[in-house]
Amino acid sequence: MLYAFENGIKVLEKKGKLEKFHTVFQAELIGLKEANISASQENEITKIWTDSLSSVMAVLDPPYPSSTRPRHPVPSHTESKYSG
């Protein structure tokens, strides 16, 4: 579930459905990716709130350099938005 608020008012609610084989971790990463995509379409400062520290750490501080092994596409995509 993705929500967007402006001045405390909900302006967007987006639901998605994943396959049964997806893990909670993958769902959280996909949620961060979707929030990132939505935020990047606006020309404003955006805050993304999550309670998934593990997902944030996977995006911002991956355990292996990308040259060491193939990475899951969701953290890779999201990380590229922050490594400018």
PDB file with one MODEL, atoms N, CA, C and O in Angstrom:
MODEL        1
ATOM      1  N   MET A   1       0.849  -1.163   0.000  1.00  0.00           N
ATOM      2  CA  MET A   1       0.000   0.000   0.000  1.00  0.00           C
ATOM      3  C   MET A   1       0.898   1.231   0.000  1.00  0.00           C
ATOM      4  O   MET A   1       1.831   1.329   0.798  1.00  0.00           O
ATOM      5  N   LEU A   2       0.619   2.143  -0.876  1.00  0.00           N
ATOM      6  CA  LEU A   2       1.377   3.389  -0.983  1.00  0.00           C
ATOM      7  C   LEU A   2       0.406   4.549  -0.799  1.00  0.00           C
ATOM      8  O   LEU A   2      -0.619   4.633  -1.476  1.00  0.00           O
ATOM      9  N   TYR A   3       0.741   5.428   0.115  1.00  0.00           N
ATOM     10  CA  TYR A   3      -0.062   6.619   0.350  1.00  0.00           C
ATOM     11  C   TYR A   3       0.796   7.848   0.106  1.00  0.00           C
ATOM     12  O   TYR A   3       1.996   7.840   0.382  1.00  0.00           O
ATOM     13  N   ALA A   4       0.188   8.891  -0.405  1.00  0.00           N
ATOM     14  CA  ALA A   4       0.868  10.181  -0.537  1.00  0.00           C
ATOM     15  C   ALA A   4      -0.009  11.233   0.136  1.00  0.00           C
ATOM     16  O   ALA A   4      -1.232  11.237  -0.004  1.00  0.00           O
ATOM     17  N   PHE A   5       0.651  12.119   0.867  1.00  0.00           N
ATOM     18  CA  PHE A   5      -0.050  13.180   1.584  1.00  0.00           C
ATOM     19  C   PHE A   5       0.516  14.534   1.194  1.00  0.00           C
ATOM     20  O   PHE A   5       1.717  14.673   0.965  1.00  0.00           O
ATOM     21  N   GLU A   6      -0.351  15.526   1.122  1.00  0.00           N
ATOM     22  CA  GLU A   6       0.055  16.921   0.951  1.00  0.00           C
ATOM     23  C   GLU A   6      -0.629  17.723   2.040  1.00  0.00           C
ATOM     24  O   GLU A   6      -1.854  17.712   2.157  1.00  0.00           O
ATOM     25  N   ASN A   7       0.167  18.417   2.835  1.00  0.00           N
ATOM     26  CA  ASN A   7      -0.363  19.214   3.944  1.00  0.00           C
ATOM     27  C   ASN A   7      -1.283  18.394   4.845  1.00  0.00           C
ATOM     28  O   ASN A   7      -2.308  18.890   5.312  1.00  0.00           O
ATOM     29  N   GLY A   8      -0.911  17.135   5.085  1.00  0.00           N
ATOM     30  CA  GLY A   8      -1.673  16.269   5.970  1.00  0.00           C
ATOM     31  C   GLY A   8      -2.914  15.654   5.355  1.00  0.00           C
ATOM     32  O   GLY A   8      -3.659  14.955   6.043  1.00  0.00           O
ATOM     33  N   ILE A   9      -3.153  15.898   4.079  1.00  0.00           N
ATOM     34  CA  ILE A   9      -4.336  15.359   3.402  1.00  0.00           C
ATOM     35  C   ILE A   9      -3.896  14.275   2.426  1.00  0.00           C
ATOM     36  O   ILE A   9      -2.992  14.484   1.617  1.00  0.00           O
ATOM     37  N   LYS A  10      -4.549  13.107   2.511  1.00  0.00           N
ATOM     38  CA  LYS A  10      -4.201  12.008   1.614  1.00  0.00           C
ATOM     39  C   LYS A  10      -4.626  12.351   0.190  1.00  0.00           C
ATOM     40  O   LYS A  10      -5.801  12.612  -0.069  1.00  0.00           O
ATOM     41  N   VAL A  11      -3.660  12.349  -0.734  1.00  0.00           N
ATOM     42  CA  VAL A  11      -3.943  12.688  -2.126  1.00  0.00           C
ATOM     43  C   VAL A  11      -3.743  11.491  -3.054  1.00  0.00           C
ATOM     44  O   VAL A  11      -4.097  11.554  -4.231  1.00  0.00           O
ATOM     45  N   LEU A  12      -3.178  10.400  -2.530  1.00  0.00           N
ATOM     46  CA  LEU A  12      -2.955   9.221  -3.360  1.00  0.00           C
ATOM     47  C   LEU A  12      -2.986   7.981  -2.491  1.00  0.00           C
ATOM     48  O   LEU A  12      -2.414   7.951  -1.401  1.00  0.00           O
ATOM     49  N   GLU A  13      -3.660   6.963  -2.986  1.00  0.00           N
ATOM     50  CA  GLU A  13      -3.645   5.647  -2.360  1.00  0.00           C
ATOM     51  C   GLU A  13      -3.466   4.636  -3.481  1.00  0.00           C
ATOM     52  O   GLU A  13      -4.287   4.554  -4.394  1.00  0.00           O
ATOM     53  N   LYS A  14      -2.400   3.877  -3.406  1.00  0.00           N
ATOM     54  CA  LYS A  14      -2.092   2.934  -4.477  1.00  0.00           C
ATOM     55  C   LYS A  14      -1.915   1.544  -3.878  1.00  0.00           C
ATOM     56  O   LYS A  14      -1.141   1.352  -2.940  1.00  0.00           O
ATOM     57  N   LYS A  15      -2.637   0.588  -4.427  1.00  0.00           N
ATOM     58  CA  LYS A  15      -2.532  -0.793  -3.968  1.00  0.00           C
ATOM     59  C   LYS A  15      -1.899  -1.632  -5.063  1.00  0.00           C
ATOM     60  O   LYS A  15      -2.075  -1.368  -6.253  1.00  0.00           O
ATOM     61  N   GLY A  16      -1.176  -2.624  -4.649  1.00  0.00           N
ATOM     62  CA  GLY A  16      -0.578  -3.544  -5.602  1.00  0.00           C
ATOM     63  C   GLY A  16      -0.750  -4.965  -5.114  1.00  0.00           C
ATOM     64  O   GLY A  16      -1.017  -5.201  -3.935  1.00  0.00           O
ATOM     65  N   LYS A  17      -0.598  -5.899  -6.017  1.00  0.00           N
ATOM     66  CA  LYS A  17      -0.710  -7.305  -5.645  1.00  0.00           C
ATOM     67  C   LYS A  17       0.537  -8.017  -6.134  1.00  0.00           C
ATOM     68  O   LYS A  17       0.928  -7.890  -7.295  1.00  0.00           O
ATOM     69  N   LEU A  18       1.151  -8.764  -5.239  1.00  0.00           N
ATOM     70  CA  LEU A  18       2.346  -9.519  -5.577  1.00  0.00           C
ATOM     71  C   LEU A  18       1.999 -10.989  -5.728  1.00  0.00           C
ATOM     72  O   LEU A  18       0.933 -11.443  -5.310  1.00  0.00           O
ATOM     73  N   GLU A  19       2.907 -11.710  -6.324  1.00  0.00           N
ATOM     74  CA  GLU A  19       2.729 -13.155  -6.446  1.00  0.00           C
ATOM     75  C   GLU A  19       2.949 -13.808  -5.084  1.00  0.00           C
ATOM     76  O   GLU A  19       3.585 -13.227  -4.205  1.00  0.00           O
ATOM     77  N   LYS A  20       2.420 -15.017  -4.918  1.00  0.00           N
ATOM     78  CA  LYS A  20       2.532 -15.717  -3.639  1.00  0.00           C
ATOM     79  C   LYS A  20       3.973 -16.044  -3.270  1.00  0.00           C
ATOM     80  O   LYS A  20       4.281 -16.222  -2.091  1.00  0.00           O
ATOM     81  N   PHE A  21       4.861 -16.127  -4.258  1.00  0.00           N
ATOM     82  CA  PHE A  21       6.243 -16.495  -3.968  1.00  0.00           C
ATOM     83  C   PHE A  21       7.074 -15.318  -3.455  1.00  0.00           C
ATOM     84  O   PHE A  21       8.199 -15.524  -3.001  1.00  0.00           O
ATOM     85  N   HIS A  22       6.555 -14.097  -3.515  1.00  0.00           N
ATOM     86  CA  HIS A  22       7.300 -12.940  -3.018  1.00  0.00           C
ATOM     87  C   HIS A  22       7.387 -12.981  -1.494  1.00  0.00           C
ATOM     88  O   HIS A  22       6.439 -13.374  -0.815  1.00  0.00           O
ATOM     89  N   THR A  23       8.535 -12.570  -0.972  1.00  0.00           N
ATOM     90  CA  THR A  23       8.722 -12.489   0.474  1.00  0.00           C
ATOM     91  C   THR A  23       8.290 -11.115   0.971  1.00  0.00           C
ATOM     92  O   THR A  23       8.073 -10.197   0.180  1.00  0.00           O
ATOM     93  N   VAL A  24       8.168 -10.983   2.284  1.00  0.00           N
ATOM     94  CA  VAL A  24       7.844  -9.685   2.875  1.00  0.00           C
ATOM     95  C   VAL A  24       8.944  -8.680   2.530  1.00  0.00           C
ATOM     96  O   VAL A  24       8.659  -7.522   2.224  1.00  0.00           O
ATOM     97  N   PHE A  25      10.199  -9.127   2.581  1.00  0.00           N
ATOM     98  CA  PHE A  25      11.328  -8.259   2.248  1.00  0.00           C
ATOM     99  C   PHE A  25      11.203  -7.740   0.816  1.00  0.00           C
ATOM    100  O   PHE A  25      11.404  -6.551   0.569  1.00  0.00           O
ATOM    101  N   GLN A  26      10.874  -8.619  -0.123  1.00  0.00           N
ATOM    102  CA  GLN A  26      10.701  -8.192  -1.515  1.00  0.00           C
ATOM    103  C   GLN A  26       9.542  -7.209  -1.637  1.00  0.00           C
ATOM    104  O   GLN A  26       9.633  -6.232  -2.380  1.00  0.00           O
ATOM    105  N   ALA A  27       8.462  -7.460  -0.917  1.00  0.00           N
ATOM    106  CA  ALA A  27       7.314  -6.548  -0.959  1.00  0.00           C
ATOM    107  C   ALA A  27       7.702  -5.165  -0.443  1.00  0.00           C
ATOM    108  O   ALA A  27       7.287  -4.149  -1.000  1.00  0.00           O
ATOM    109  N   GLU A  28       8.500  -5.133   0.622  1.00  0.00           N
ATOM    110  CA  GLU A  28       8.941  -3.846   1.165  1.00  0.00           C
ATOM    111  C   GLU A  28       9.849  -3.118   0.179  1.00  0.00           C
ATOM    112  O   GLU A  28       9.755  -1.900   0.030  1.00  0.00           O
ATOM    113  N   LEU A  29      10.728  -3.861  -0.494  1.00  0.00           N
ATOM    114  CA  LEU A  29      11.598  -3.249  -1.502  1.00  0.00           C
ATOM    115  C   LEU A  29      10.785  -2.698  -2.668  1.00  0.00           C
ATOM    116  O   LEU A  29      11.057  -1.603  -3.160  1.00  0.00           O
ATOM    117  N   ILE A  30       9.804  -3.448  -3.099  1.00  0.00           N
ATOM    118  CA  ILE A  30       8.955  -2.991  -4.203  1.00  0.00           C
ATOM    119  C   ILE A  30       8.179  -1.743  -3.779  1.00  0.00           C
ATOM    120  O   ILE A  30       8.005  -0.821  -4.575  1.00  0.00           O
ATOM    121  N   GLY A  31       7.714  -1.711  -2.533  1.00  0.00           N
ATOM    122  CA  GLY A  31       7.034  -0.522  -2.019  1.00  0.00           C
ATOM    123  C   GLY A  31       7.935   0.701  -2.034  1.00  0.00           C
ATOM    124  O   GLY A  31       7.511   1.789  -2.422  1.00  0.00           O
ATOM    125  N   LEU A  32       9.190   0.518  -1.606  1.00  0.00           N
ATOM    126  CA  LEU A  32      10.151   1.630  -1.657  1.00  0.00           C
ATOM    127  C   LEU A  32      10.402   2.073  -3.091  1.00  0.00           C
ATOM    128  O   LEU A  32      10.495   3.266  -3.377  1.00  0.00           O
ATOM    129  N   LYS A  33      10.510   1.101  -3.986  1.00  0.00           N
ATOM    130  CA  LYS A  33      10.739   1.429  -5.400  1.00  0.00           C
ATOM    131  C   LYS A  33       9.572   2.255  -5.946  1.00  0.00           C
ATOM    132  O   LYS A  33       9.785   3.274  -6.604  1.00  0.00           O
ATOM    133  N   GLU A  34       8.342   1.817  -5.673  1.00  0.00           N
ATOM    134  CA  GLU A  34       7.166   2.538  -6.173  1.00  0.00           C
ATOM    135  C   GLU A  34       7.075   3.940  -5.567  1.00  0.00           C
ATOM    136  O   GLU A  34       6.735   4.898  -6.262  1.00  0.00           O
ATOM    137  N   ALA A  35       7.379   4.058  -4.281  1.00  0.00           N
ATOM    138  CA  ALA A  35       7.375   5.381  -3.645  1.00  0.00           C
ATOM    139  C   ALA A  35       8.428   6.278  -4.273  1.00  0.00           C
ATOM    140  O   ALA A  35       8.203   7.470  -4.483  1.00  0.00           O
ATOM    141  N   ASN A  36       9.575   5.694  -4.566  1.00  0.00           N
ATOM    142  CA  ASN A  36      10.668   6.441  -5.190  1.00  0.00           C
ATOM    143  C   ASN A  36      10.272   6.916  -6.588  1.00  0.00           C
ATOM    144  O   ASN A  36      10.546   8.057  -6.959  1.00  0.00           O
ATOM    145  N   ILE A  37       9.639   6.055  -7.347  1.00  0.00           N
ATOM    146  CA  ILE A  37       9.196   6.423  -8.697  1.00  0.00           C
ATOM    147  C   ILE A  37       8.172   7.554  -8.619  1.00  0.00           C
ATOM    148  O   ILE A  37       8.260   8.529  -9.365  1.00  0.00           O
ATOM    149  N   SER A  38       7.201   7.422  -7.712  1.00  0.00           N
ATOM    150  CA  SER A  38       6.192   8.476  -7.550  1.00  0.00           C
ATOM    151  C   SER A  38       6.836   9.794  -7.145  1.00  0.00           C
ATOM    152  O   SER A  38       6.499  10.848  -7.685  1.00  0.00           O
ATOM    153  N   ALA A  39       7.762   9.734  -6.195  1.00  0.00           N
ATOM    154  CA  ALA A  39       8.417  10.952  -5.712  1.00  0.00           C
ATOM    155  C   ALA A  39       9.262  11.600  -6.796  1.00  0.00           C
ATOM    156  O   ALA A  39       9.342  12.826  -6.867  1.00  0.00           O
ATOM    157  N   SER A  40       9.890  10.797  -7.639  1.00  0.00           N
ATOM    158  CA  SER A  40      10.773  11.357  -8.664  1.00  0.00           C
ATOM    159  C   SER A  40       9.991  12.052  -9.781  1.00  0.00           C
ATOM    160  O   SER A  40      10.570  12.802 -10.567  1.00  0.00           O
ATOM    161  N   GLN A  41       8.691  11.810  -9.857  1.00  0.00           N
ATOM    162  CA  GLN A  41       7.871  12.456 -10.882  1.00  0.00           C
ATOM    163  C   GLN A  41       7.452  13.865 -10.467  1.00  0.00           C
ATOM    164  O   GLN A  41       6.975  14.642 -11.293  1.00  0.00           O
ATOM    165  N   GLU A  42       7.630  14.188  -9.201  1.00  0.00           N
ATOM    166  CA  GLU A  42       7.283  15.513  -8.689  1.00  0.00           C
ATOM    167  C   GLU A  42       8.546  16.359  -8.620  1.00  0.00           C
ATOM    168  O   GLU A  42       9.643  15.829  -8.445  1.00  0.00           O
ATOM    169  N   ASN A  43       8.398  17.640  -8.754  1.00  0.00           N
ATOM    170  CA  ASN A  43       9.540  18.546  -8.666  1.00  0.00           C
ATOM    171  C   ASN A  43       9.529  19.231  -7.299  1.00  0.00           C
ATOM    172  O   ASN A  43       9.636  20.453  -7.196  1.00  0.00           O
ATOM    173  N   GLU A  44       9.396  18.409  -6.251  1.00  0.00           N
ATOM    174  CA  GLU A  44       9.310  18.925  -4.895  1.00  0.00           C
ATOM    175  C   GLU A  44      10.141  18.055  -3.966  1.00  0.00           C
ATOM    176  O   GLU A  44      10.477  16.921  -4.305  1.00  0.00           O
ATOM    177  N   ILE A  45      10.470  18.582  -2.802  1.00  0.00           N
ATOM    178  CA  ILE A  45      11.123  17.782  -1.778  1.00  0.00           C
ATOM    179  C   ILE A  45      10.106  16.771  -1.265  1.00  0.00           C
ATOM    180  O   ILE A  45       8.966  17.124  -0.965  1.00  0.00           O
ATOM    181  N   THR A  46      10.519  15.528  -1.168  1.00  0.00           N
ATOM    182  CA  THR A  46       9.616  14.453  -0.779  1.00  0.00           C
ATOM    183  C   THR A  46      10.226  13.656   0.358  1.00  0.00           C
ATOM    184  O   THR A  46      11.431  13.404   0.369  1.00  0.00           O
ATOM    185  N   LYS A  47       9.400  13.259   1.315  1.00  0.00           N
ATOM    186  CA  LYS A  47       9.819  12.356   2.385  1.00  0.00           C
ATOM    187  C   LYS A  47       9.154  11.012   2.150  1.00  0.00           C
ATOM    188  O   LYS A  47       7.954  10.941   1.886  1.00  0.00           O
ATOM    189  N   ILE A  48       9.932   9.954   2.245  1.00  0.00           N
ATOM    190  CA  ILE A  48       9.394   8.603   2.134  1.00  0.00           C
ATOM    191  C   ILE A  48       9.554   7.954   3.500  1.00  0.00           C
ATOM    192  O   ILE A  48      10.667   7.849   4.015  1.00  0.00           O
ATOM    193  N   TRP A  49       8.444   7.519   4.088  1.00  0.00           N
ATOM    194  CA  TRP A  49       8.447   6.909   5.407  1.00  0.00           C
ATOM    195  C   TRP A  49       8.283   5.400   5.260  1.00  0.00           C
ATOM    196  O   TRP A  49       7.446   4.930   4.490  1.00  0.00           O
ATOM    197  N   THR A  50       9.081   4.655   5.997  1.00  0.00           N
ATOM    198  CA  THR A  50       8.968   3.201   6.010  1.00  0.00           C
ATOM    199  C   THR A  50       9.370   2.691   7.382  1.00  0.00           C
ATOM    200  O   THR A  50      10.125   3.347   8.099  1.00  0.00           O
ATOM    201  N   ASP A  51       8.868   1.526   7.744  1.00  0.00           N
ATOM    202  CA  ASP A  51       9.298   0.899   8.992  1.00  0.00           C
ATOM    203  C   ASP A  51      10.233  -0.273   8.704  1.00  0.00           C
ATOM    204  O   ASP A  51      10.484  -1.101   9.579  1.00  0.00           O
ATOM    205  N   SER A  52      10.743  -0.340   7.486  1.00  0.00           N
ATOM    206  CA  SER A  52      11.598  -1.452   7.077  1.00  0.00           C
ATOM    207  C   SER A  52      13.059  -1.016   6.985  1.00  0.00           C
ATOM    208  O   SER A  52      13.545  -0.644   5.917  1.00  0.00           O
ATOM    209  N   LEU A  53      13.743  -1.070   8.116  1.00  0.00           N
ATOM    210  CA  LEU A  53      15.153  -0.705   8.137  1.00  0.00           C
ATOM    211  C   LEU A  53      15.969  -1.612   7.224  1.00  0.00           C
ATOM    212  O   LEU A  53      16.904  -1.151   6.570  1.00  0.00           O
ATOM    213  N   SER A  54      15.625  -2.899   7.173  1.00  0.00           N
ATOM    214  CA  SER A  54      16.392  -3.830   6.333  1.00  0.00           C
ATOM    215  C   SER A  54      16.298  -3.457   4.859  1.00  0.00           C
ATOM    216  O   SER A  54      17.283  -3.586   4.132  1.00  0.00           O
ATOM    217  N   SER A  55      15.148  -3.002   4.408  1.00  0.00           N
ATOM    218  CA  SER A  55      15.001  -2.595   3.008  1.00  0.00           C
ATOM    219  C   SER A  55      15.804  -1.335   2.717  1.00  0.00           C
ATOM    220  O   SER A  55      16.451  -1.233   1.675  1.00  0.00           O
ATOM    221  N   VAL A  56      15.762  -0.385   3.631  1.00  0.00           N
ATOM    222  CA  VAL A  56      16.532   0.847   3.442  1.00  0.00           C
ATOM    223  C   VAL A  56      18.019   0.526   3.395  1.00  0.00           C
ATOM    224  O   VAL A  56      18.747   1.063   2.560  1.00  0.00           O
ATOM    225  N   MET A  57      18.475  -0.349   4.290  1.00  0.00           N
ATOM    226  CA  MET A  57      19.891  -0.718   4.310  1.00  0.00           C
ATOM    227  C   MET A  57      20.285  -1.453   3.028  1.00  0.00           C
ATOM    228  O   MET A  57      21.396  -1.265   2.531  1.00  0.00           O
ATOM    229  N   ALA A  58      19.402  -2.279   2.490  1.00  0.00           N
ATOM    230  CA  ALA A  58      19.698  -2.984   1.237  1.00  0.00           C
ATOM    231  C   ALA A  58      19.875  -2.006   0.091  1.00  0.00           C
ATOM    232  O   ALA A  58      20.676  -2.244  -0.814  1.00  0.00           O
ATOM    233  N   VAL A  59      19.138  -0.911   0.121  1.00  0.00           N
ATOM    234  CA  VAL A  59      19.222   0.091  -0.935  1.00  0.00           C
ATOM    235  C   VAL A  59      20.447   0.987  -0.758  1.00  0.00           C
ATOM    236  O   VAL A  59      21.182   1.236  -1.714  1.00  0.00           O
ATOM    237  N   LEU A  60      20.662   1.466   0.454  1.00  0.00           N
ATOM    238  CA  LEU A  60      21.711   2.455   0.688  1.00  0.00           C
ATOM    239  C   LEU A  60      23.085   1.865   0.968  1.00  0.00           C
ATOM    240  O   LEU A  60      24.098   2.510   0.697  1.00  0.00           O
ATOM    241  N   ASP A  61      23.138   0.655   1.503  1.00  0.00           N
ATOM    242  CA  ASP A  61      24.417   0.061   1.883  1.00  0.00           C
ATOM    243  C   ASP A  61      24.429  -1.420   1.512  1.00  0.00           C
ATOM    244  O   ASP A  61      24.393  -2.274   2.398  1.00  0.00           O
ATOM    245  N   PRO A  62      24.479  -1.739   0.211  1.00  0.00           N
ATOM    246  CA  PRO A  62      24.439  -3.143  -0.197  1.00  0.00           C
ATOM    247  C   PRO A  62      25.658  -3.893   0.349  1.00  0.00           C
ATOM    248  O   PRO A  62      26.748  -3.326   0.431  1.00  0.00           O
ATOM    249  N   PRO A  63      25.478  -5.175   0.725  1.00  0.00           N
ATOM    250  CA  PRO A  63      26.574  -5.923   1.336  1.00  0.00           C
ATOM    251  C   PRO A  63      27.711  -6.268   0.382  1.00  0.00           C
ATOM    252  O   PRO A  63      28.828  -6.522   0.831  1.00  0.00           O
ATOM    253  N   TYR A  64      27.455  -6.283  -0.914  1.00  0.00           N
ATOM    254  CA  TYR A  64      28.475  -6.656  -1.889  1.00  0.00           C
ATOM    255  C   TYR A  64      28.544  -5.603  -2.985  1.00  0.00           C
ATOM    256  O   TYR A  64      27.516  -5.044  -3.367  1.00  0.00           O
ATOM    257  N   PRO A  65      29.736  -5.324  -3.496  1.00  0.00           N
ATOM    258  CA  PRO A  65      29.820  -4.436  -4.664  1.00  0.00           C
ATOM    259  C   PRO A  65      29.090  -5.068  -5.845  1.00  0.00           C
ATOM    260  O   PRO A  65      29.048  -6.293  -5.969  1.00  0.00           O
ATOM    261  N   SER A  66      28.527  -4.252  -6.695  1.00  0.00           N
ATOM    262  CA  SER A  66      27.749  -4.783  -7.818  1.00  0.00           C
ATOM    263  C   SER A  66      28.589  -5.647  -8.737  1.00  0.00           C
ATOM    264  O   SER A  66      28.050  -6.501  -9.440  1.00  0.00           O
ATOM    265  N   SER A  67      29.897  -5.445  -8.747  1.00  0.00           N
ATOM    266  CA  SER A  67      30.749  -6.255  -9.616  1.00  0.00           C
ATOM    267  C   SER A  67      30.980  -7.654  -9.052  1.00  0.00           C
ATOM    268  O   SER A  67      31.451  -8.532  -9.775  1.00  0.00           O
ATOM    269  N   THR A  68      30.658  -7.881  -7.768  1.00  0.00           N
ATOM    270  CA  THR A  68      30.909  -9.175  -7.137  1.00  0.00           C
ATOM    271  C   THR A  68      29.883 -10.214  -7.555  1.00  0.00           C
ATOM    272  O   THR A  68      30.235 -11.359  -7.838  1.00  0.00           O
ATOM    273  N   ARG A  69      28.634  -9.826  -7.593  1.00  0.00           N
ATOM    274  CA  ARG A  69      27.583 -10.767  -7.962  1.00  0.00           C
ATOM    275  C   ARG A  69      26.384  -9.989  -8.485  1.00  0.00           C
ATOM    276  O   ARG A  69      26.239  -8.801  -8.200  1.00  0.00           O
ATOM    277  N   PRO A  70      25.525 -10.657  -9.248  1.00  0.00           N
ATOM    278  CA  PRO A  70      24.312  -9.968  -9.707  1.00  0.00           C
ATOM    279  C   PRO A  70      23.444  -9.603  -8.506  1.00  0.00           C
ATOM    280  O   PRO A  70      23.332 -10.370  -7.550  1.00  0.00           O
ATOM    281  N   ARG A  71      22.843  -8.442  -8.567  1.00  0.00           N
ATOM    282  CA  ARG A  71      21.987  -7.993  -7.474  1.00  0.00           C
ATOM    283  C   ARG A  71      20.536  -8.047  -7.891  1.00  0.00           C
ATOM    284  O   ARG A  71      20.207  -8.020  -9.077  1.00  0.00           O
ATOM    285  N   HIS A  72      19.682  -8.122  -6.901  1.00  0.00           N
ATOM    286  CA  HIS A  72      18.250  -8.077  -7.158  1.00  0.00           C
ATOM    287  C   HIS A  72      17.931  -6.726  -7.796  1.00  0.00           C
ATOM    288  O   HIS A  72      18.461  -5.711  -7.344  1.00  0.00           O
ATOM    289  N   PRO A  73      17.093  -6.673  -8.822  1.00  0.00           N
ATOM    290  CA  PRO A  73      16.852  -5.418  -9.542  1.00  0.00           C
ATOM    291  C   PRO A  73      16.169  -4.330  -8.716  1.00  0.00           C
ATOM    292  O   PRO A  73      16.350  -3.148  -9.007  1.00  0.00           O
ATOM    293  N   VAL A  74      15.391  -4.693  -7.696  1.00  0.00           N
ATOM    294  CA  VAL A  74      14.675  -3.660  -6.947  1.00  0.00           C
ATOM    295  C   VAL A  74      15.624  -2.784  -6.143  1.00  0.00           C
ATOM    296  O   VAL A  74      15.555  -1.563  -6.282  1.00  0.00           O
ATOM    297  N   PRO A  75      16.527  -3.344  -5.290  1.00  0.00           N
ATOM    298  CA  PRO A  75      17.451  -2.437  -4.602  1.00  0.00           C
ATOM    299  C   PRO A  75      18.371  -1.708  -5.572  1.00  0.00           C
ATOM    300  O   PRO A  75      18.717  -0.549  -5.343  1.00  0.00           O
ATOM    301  N   SER A  76      18.767  -2.369  -6.646  1.00  0.00           N
ATOM    302  CA  SER A  76      19.653  -1.720  -7.621  1.00  0.00           C
ATOM    303  C   SER A  76      18.979  -0.505  -8.239  1.00  0.00           C
ATOM    304  O   SER A  76      19.596   0.554  -8.354  1.00  0.00           O
ATOM    305  N   HIS A  77      17.718  -0.647  -8.637  1.00  0.00           N
ATOM    306  CA  HIS A  77      16.978   0.456  -9.251  1.00  0.00           C
ATOM    307  C   HIS A  77      16.812   1.603  -8.254  1.00  0.00           C
ATOM    308  O   HIS A  77      17.030   2.767  -8.588  1.00  0.00           O
ATOM    309  N   THR A  78      16.425   1.256  -7.030  1.00  0.00           N
ATOM    310  CA  THR A  78      16.173   2.279  -6.026  1.00  0.00           C
ATOM    311  C   THR A  78      17.462   2.971  -5.633  1.00  0.00           C
ATOM    312  O   THR A  78      17.482   4.191  -5.465  1.00  0.00           O
ATOM    313  N   GLU A  79      18.543   2.210  -5.483  1.00  0.00           N
ATOM    314  CA  GLU A  79      19.837   2.787  -5.114  1.00  0.00           C
ATOM    315  C   GLU A  79      20.302   3.794  -6.152  1.00  0.00           C
ATOM    316  O   GLU A  79      20.869   4.828  -5.799  1.00  0.00           O
ATOM    317  N   SER A  80      20.070   3.506  -7.434  1.00  0.00           N
ATOM    318  CA  SER A  80      20.555   4.397  -8.491  1.00  0.00           C
ATOM    319  C   SER A  80      19.928   5.780  -8.389  1.00  0.00           C
ATOM    320  O   SER A  80      20.522   6.753  -8.851  1.00  0.00           O
ATOM    321  N   LYS A  81      18.753   5.891  -7.800  1.00  0.00           N
ATOM    322  CA  LYS A  81      18.104   7.188  -7.623  1.00  0.00           C
ATOM    323  C   LYS A  81      18.823   8.030  -6.578  1.00  0.00           C
ATOM    324  O   LYS A  81      18.731   9.258  -6.600  1.00  0.00           O
ATOM    325  N   TYR A  82      19.545   7.372  -5.652  1.00  0.00           N
ATOM    326  CA  TYR A  82      20.202   8.089  -4.568  1.00  0.00           C
ATOM    327  C   TYR A  82      21.680   8.294  -4.796  1.00  0.00           C
ATOM    328  O   TYR A  82      22.294   9.117  -4.117  1.00  0.00           O
ATOM    329  N   SER A  83      22.274   7.570  -5.734  1.00  0.00           N
ATOM    330  CA  SER A  83      23.724   7.649  -5.892  1.00  0.00           C
ATOM    331  C   SER A  83      24.136   8.617  -6.990  1.00  0.00           C
ATOM    332  O   SER A  83      25.311   8.695  -7.348  1.00  0.00           O
ATOM    333  N   GLY A  84      23.161   9.357  -7.527  1.00  0.00           N
ATOM    334  CA  GLY A  84      23.286  10.419  -8.472  1.00  0.00           C
ATOM    335  C   GLY A  84      24.487  10.524  -9.243  1.00  0.00           C
ATOM    336  O   GLY A  84      24.617  11.432 -10.064  1.00  0.00           O
TER     337      GLY A  84
ENDMDL
END
